[in-house]
Amino acid sequence: MITAALYVTLGCITLAVLLNLYRLFCGPTAPDRILALDTMLINTIAFIIVFGVLEESSVYFEAALLLAMVGFVGTVAYTKFLLRGDIVE
């Protein structure tokens, strides 16, 4: 029963990533695209964690943690570039 729920969850997360891709490519403004990229990163992390539970492996949790840290730095860099036009001061 839990396996079926995990597969449904993976399907829902995949749908969310596809909707984020739509917003990323068709977003009217740059902040919309940055927000879509950040949301897609969060959905990807959720996908990795659910897949790790499904495979019963702890390696996926470490990969999700690394992706979260890199994604946070990337989102801050994109936002700073959008606001100031330069990343390094």
N, C-alpha and C positions, 0 to 999 in steps of 0.2 A: 504494500500500500504506500509506504513512504517513497519507494522508487518511482511510482507513478506520479506522486506529487512533485518530486524533484524534476522529472521530465516536463511536467506542465510548467513548472517555474522556469526552467531553461527556455521553454518556448515563449513565455511572457517576457523574459529579459531580452531575448532575441528580437521580439517585436519592438520593444522599447529602444533597442539600439538602432533598428531600422528607421524608426520615427526620428531619432536623434540625427541620423545621417541625412534625412530629408531636411531638417531644420538647419543642419550645418551647410548644406549646399544651396538651399533656397532662402536662407535667413536674410531679412531685408537690411539689417545693420550688423556692424562688426561685434557689438556686445551680444547680440543674439547668437552669433556664431561661436563666440567664446563660451557662452553659457551652454550651448549645445555640445561643444567639445568636452566641457567639464562634466556634464551630465552623462555623456557617452562613456567617459572614463569611469564614473561611478557605477554605471550599469555593467561595464566590462569587469570591474572588480567583483561585483555581485555574481556575475556569470562564472568567474574563476572559482569563487568560494563555493557556489552550489555544485560545480563540477568536482571540486575537491571532496565535498561530502559524498557525492555519488561514487567517486572512485576510492574513497576511504584512504586518502593519502594526505599527509600534512605538508607536502612540498608545495601544493597549490596555495596554501595559506601564506607561506613566506613570499611566494611570487606576487600574491595580491597586496601584501604589505609593501613590497618594493615598488610596485606599480602605483600605489596610493601616494607614496612619498615623492616619486618622480612627477606624478601628475599634479600634485599640489604646487611644486616648484614651477612647473610649466604654466599652470594657470596664473600664478602670480606674475610670471614673466610676460605672458601675453597681455595681461591687464595693465601692467606698468608700461609696456610698449604702447598700448592704445592711449593711455592717459598722457604720457610724456613724450612719446616718440623716440625714446632711447631707453635701453635696458640698464646699461652700466653708466653710472654717473661719474 
